[in-house]
């Protein structure tokens, strides 16, 4: 490595450190309600401290740091300044249902950092870190994916397969099985868009299922959307017109078994719709930015969590299209296909 390349790497790591610690300060603002307190207009440190119920000295330091980072704007002389949200901050950090929301990035970062000591030990022992321990990551996943479910799932993704769209809009109603449903936003989005359907969500994580039930109740669809704790690779009851798996297959310890079970419960004209990570078809180094992000999550979260399940396969986050299509064929699907849908993070598959 030359001096220039060493300097470039050092600069890159310094930039990464700045971003990482700034994400932690963003999480402070989210968790303490500081951005929310600033939504209606600029506040002084004393006013923010009163509004948010925090210490004034900490309020001043956070406000100054946020202004230095460009998240807040400053009005008035420094000694008596008021701080307000910079343009765009409300969309990115407060509107959790909006397409521009990215506040989940902060929770993701904090979550993986908190569990890194456990991952270090797992590297030594070969054991895993149970998904249930990744509480912050669970909420981060939900926050990151919810805008896509709310705005794209039923307007762009499912309609890309006309047979699926037609069945879900049938007056007779259709039954949907949402495997690896997490906190339920995908299940609820489908129920809201297709009034005749019923949805059953299945997830291995009890806390996710409990949260999903609250999401369905808040959306007013609990009469048509139910959630159960269970293994997607285990026996599944009932017959379904559509099985969906959103960004979960790569985390499942027996992905071929899951796809076999999904195929077993499909009705005569049913099919499976899968969304998983958009990565290159073959390993490439150095990789693009998105794949770098996915690999980091794989090391720190997805692989350790899957290893905790005594898996048949511990795939990790990097689920390449040829691998998924191969699993589908092994599970008995004769014509699995990659759908021509554009998304920065996910690739979409129709299995039939």
C-alpha positions in Angstrom: 0.0 0.0 0.0 1.4 3.4 -1.0 1.5 6.4 1.2 -1.3 8.0 -0.9 -3.5 4.9 -0.5 -2.8 4.7 3.2 -3.7 8.4 3.6 -6.9 7.8 1.6 -7.8 4.9 3.8 -7.1 6.9 6.9 -9.3 9.7 5.6 -12.1 7.2 4.8 -12.0 5.8 8.3 -12.1 9.3 9.9 -15.1 10.1 7.8 -16.8 6.9 8.8 -16.1 7.7 12.5 -17.6 11.1 12.1 -20.7 9.6 10.5 -21.0 6.9 13.2 -20.8 9.2 16.1 -23.2 11.7 14.4 -25.7 8.8 14.0 -25.5 8.2 17.7 -26.4 11.9 18.4 -29.3 11.5 15.9 -30.5 8.6 18.0 -30.3 10.8 21.1 -32.5 13.4 19.4 -35.0 10.7 18.3 -35.2 8.9 21.6 -35.5 12.0 23.7 -38.0 13.7 21.4 -35.7 16.6 20.7 -36.4 16.8 17.0 -40.1 16.6 17.7 -39.8 19.4 20.2 -38.2 21.6 17.5 -40.9 20.8 14.9 -43.0 23.9 15.6 -40.1 26.4 15.5 -36.7 27.3 16.9 -35.9 27.0 20.6 -33.2 28.2 22.9 -31.4 25.6 25.0 -33.5 26.5 28.0 -36.7 26.2 26.0 -35.7 22.8 24.6 -34.7 21.6 28.0 -38.2 22.5 29.4 -40.1 21.2 26.4 -38.3 17.8 26.3 -37.7 17.4 30.0 -33.9 17.2 29.8 -31.0 19.0 31.4 -30.2 22.5 30.0 -26.5 22.0 29.8 -26.9 18.8 27.8 -29.5 20.6 25.6 -27.0 23.3 24.7 -24.3 20.9 23.8 -26.6 18.8 21.6 -28.1 21.8 19.9 -24.6 23.2 19.1 -23.4 19.8 17.9 -26.4 19.4 15.7 -26.0 22.9 14.2 -22.3 22.1 13.6 -23.3 18.9 11.8 -25.8 20.9 9.6 -29.0 19.3 11.0 -30.1 22.5 12.8 -30.0 26.2 11.8 -29.0 29.0 14.1 -30.8 32.3 14.5 -29.5 35.2 16.6 -26.2 35.8 18.4 -24.6 32.7 19.8 -25.1 33.6 23.4 -28.9 33.8 23.1 -29.4 31.9 19.8 -32.4 29.8 19.0 -32.0 26.5 17.1 -34.4 25.2 14.5 -34.7 22.2 12.1 -32.7 22.6 8.9 -34.7 22.2 5.7 -35.6 18.6 5.0 -34.8 17.3 8.6 -38.5 16.9 9.5 -39.0 14.6 6.4 -36.0 12.6 7.1 -36.1 12.2 10.9 -39.7 12.8 12.0 -42.1 11.5 9.3 -41.8 7.8 10.0 -44.3 6.9 7.2 -42.8 9.0 4.5 -40.6 7.9 1.7 -37.8 10.2 2.7 -37.6 8.9 6.3 -34.1 7.7 7.2 -34.1 8.0 11.0 -33.9 4.2 11.3 -30.3 4.5 10.2 -29.4 5.8 13.6 -31.2 3.0 15.5 -29.5 0.5 13.2 -26.1 1.9 14.0 -26.7 2.0 17.8 -28.2 -1.5 17.7 -25.3 -3.2 16.0 -22.8 -1.3 18.1 -24.4 -2.5 21.3 -24.2 -6.1 20.3 -20.7 -6.0 18.8 -19.1 -7.4 22.0 -21.4 -10.4 21.7 -20.5 -10.8 18.1 -16.8 -10.8 19.0 -17.4 -13.7 21.4 -19.5 -15.5 18.8 -16.5 -15.3 16.4 -14.4 -17.1 19.0 -16.9 -19.8 19.9 -18.7 -20.3 16.6 -22.1 -19.8 18.3 -24.7 -17.2 17.4 -26.4 -14.2 18.9 -30.1 -14.7 19.2 -32.3 -12.3 17.1 -34.3 -11.5 20.3 -31.2 -9.7 21.6 -31.1 -7.2 18.7 -34.0 -5.1 19.9 -32.7 -1.8 18.4 -32.0 -3.5 15.1 -35.5 -5.0 15.0 -37.0 -1.5 15.3 -34.5 -0.2 12.8 -35.5 -2.8 10.3 -39.2 -1.9 10.8 -38.5 1.8 10.5 -36.4 1.4 7.3 -38.9 -0.9 5.5 -42.2 0.7 6.6 -42.1 3.5 4.0 -41.6 1.0 1.2 -44.4 -1.1 2.4 -46.7 1.9 2.8 -45.9 3.4 -0.6 -44.6 0.8 -3.0 -45.7 -2.7 -1.9 -49.3 -2.5 -3.3 -48.8 0.3 -5.8 -45.8 -1.0 -7.7 -44.4 -4.4 -6.5 -47.4 -6.7 -6.3 -49.1 -5.2 -9.4 -45.9 -6.1 -11.4 -47.4 -9.6 -11.4 -50.9 -9.3 -13.0 -52.1 -12.7 -11.8 -51.3 -11.7 -8.2 -53.0 -8.3 -8.5 -56.1 -9.8 -10.0 -56.5 -12.4 -7.3 -56.0 -10.0 -4.5 -58.7 -7.7 -5.9 -61.1 -10.6 -6.4 -64.5 -10.0 -4.7 -64.3 -13.5 -3.4 -61.3 -12.6 -1.3 -57.9 -14.2 -1.1 -55.8 -15.6 1.7 -52.2 -14.3 2.1 -49.4 -15.8 4.2 -46.7 -13.3 5.1 -43.7 -15.3 6.3 -41.0 -13.5 8.4 -43.5 -10.7 8.8 -41.5 -8.9 11.5 -43.5 -6.1 13.1 -46.3 -6.5 10.6 -46.1 -3.4 8.3 -46.1 -5.5 5.2 -49.1 -7.5 6.3 -51.1 -4.4 7.2 -50.2 -2.6 4.0 -51.6 -5.5 2.0 -54.8 -5.6 4.1 -55.3 -1.9 3.7 -54.9 -1.9 -0.1 -56.9 -5.1 -0.7 -60.1 -4.9 1.4 -61.3 -8.4 0.5 -58.2 -10.3 1.6 -57.2 -11.9 4.9 -53.5 -12.0 6.0 -51.7 -14.3 8.4 -48.3 -13.2 9.5 -45.7 -15.6 10.9 -42.5 -14.7 12.6 -40.1 -16.6 14.9 -39.6 -13.6 17.2 -42.3 -13.2 19.9 -41.6 -9.5 20.4 -42.0 -8.8 16.7 -45.3 -10.6 16.7 -46.6 -8.6 19.7 -45.6 -5.4 18.0 -47.3 -6.6 14.8 -50.6 -7.1 16.6 -50.5 -3.5 17.8 -49.7 -2.2 14.3 -52.7 -4.1 12.9 -55.0 -2.9 15.7 -53.9 0.7 15.2 -54.6 0.4 11.5 -58.0 -1.0 12.1 -57.4 -4.3 10.3 -57.0 -6.7 13.2 -60.2 -8.4 12.1 -58.5 -9.5 8.8 -54.9 -9.7 9.8 -53.6 -12.2 12.4 -50.1 -12.9 13.6 -48.6 -16.1 15.1 -45.2 -17.0 16.5 -43.8 -19.9 14.5 -41.0 -21.3 12.3 -41.7 -20.7 8.7 -39.9 -24.0 7.9 -42.3 -25.9 10.1 -45.7 -27.3 9.1 -48.1 -24.5 8.0 -51.8 -24.9 8.2 -54.3 -23.8 5.6 -54.4 -23.0 1.9 -53.2 -19.6 0.6 -53.4 -17.7 -2.7 -50.2 -15.8 -2.1 -47.2 -16.3 0.1 -44.9 -13.4 0.7 -41.4 -13.2 2.2 -39.9 -9.7 2.5 -36.2 -9.4 3.3 -36.4 -12.4 5.5 -35.4 -15.5 3.5 -31.7 -14.8 3.9 -32.2 -14.8 7.7 -34.0 -18.2 7.7 -31.9 -21.2 8.8 -33.6 -23.6 6.4 -34.5 -21.5 3.4 -35.2 -24.4 1.1 -37.5 -25.9 3.8 -39.3 -22.6 4.0 -39.9 -22.5 0.3 -41.1 -26.1 0.3 -43.6 -25.3 3.0 -44.7 -22.2 1.1 -45.3 -24.3 -2.0 -47.2 -26.9 0.0 -49.8 -24.4 1.2 -50.4 -22.7 -2.1 -53.8 -23.1 -3.8 -54.0 -24.2 -7.4 -53.2 -20.8 -8.9 -51.1 -19.5 -6.0 -47.6 -18.3 -6.1 -44.8 -16.9 -3.9 -43.5 -13.3 -4.0 -40.1 -12.7 -2.5 -38.1 -9.6 -1.9 -34.5 -9.8 -0.7 -31.2 -8.0 -1.0 -30.1 -6.5 -4.3 -26.5 -7.6 -4.5 -24.2 -8.6 -7.4 -24.7 -12.1 -8.8 -21.1 -13.0 -8.0 -18.6 -11.8 -5.3 -16.8 -8.7 -6.3 -14.1 -6.8 -4.3 -14.2 -3.9 -3.8 -18.0 -3.9 -3.9 -20.4 -1.0 -4.4 -21.7 1.0 -1.5 -25.0 -0.9 -1.0 -23.3 -4.3 -1.0 -20.7 -2.9 1.5 -23.5 -2.0 3.8 -25.1 -5.4 3.4 -21.9 -7.2 4.1 -21.3 -5.2 7.3 -24.8 -6.0 8.5 -24.2 -9.7 7.6 -21.0 -9.8 9.8 -22.6 -7.9 12.7 -26.2 -9.1 12.7 -27.6 -11.5 10.1 -25.0 -14.2 10.2 -24.8 -14.3 14.1 -28.6 -14.3 14.4 -29.0 -17.2 11.9 -26.2 -19.1 13.6 -28.1 -19.0 16.8 -30.9 -21.0 15.2 -28.9 -24.2 14.6 -29.4 -23.7 10.9 -29.3 -26.0 7.9 -27.8 -23.1 6.0 -26.3 -19.9 7.5 -26.5 -17.7 4.4 -26.0 -14.2 5.9 -27.3 -11.0 4.3 -25.7 -11.5 0.9 -28.4 -13.5 -0.9 -27.4 -13.5 -4.6 -30.1 -14.1 -7.3 -28.6 -17.4 -8.6 -28.6 -18.7 -5.0 -32.2 -17.8 -4.4 -33.4 -19.2 -7.7 -31.5 -22.4 -7.0 -33.2 -22.8 -3.7 -36.6 -22.2 -5.4 -36.0 -25.0 -7.9 -34.8 -27.3 -5.2 -38.0 -26.6 -3.3 -40.0 -27.6 -6.4 -40.8 -24.4 -8.2 -40.4 -25.0 -11.9 -40.4 -21.4 -13.1 -38.9 -19.0 -10.5 -38.1 -15.6 -12.1 -36.5 -12.3 -11.2 -39.0 -9.5 -11.7 -38.1 -6.3 -13.6 -38.6 -4.0 -10.6 -36.1 -1.3 -9.8 -35.1 -0.7 -6.1 -31.8 0.5 -4.6 -31.9 -2.2 -1.9 -34.1 -5.1 -2.9 -34.5 -7.6 -5.8 -37.9 -9.2 -6.4 -38.8 -12.7 -7.3 -42.0 -14.5 -8.4 -41.9 -18.3 -7.7 -44.5 -20.5 -9.4 
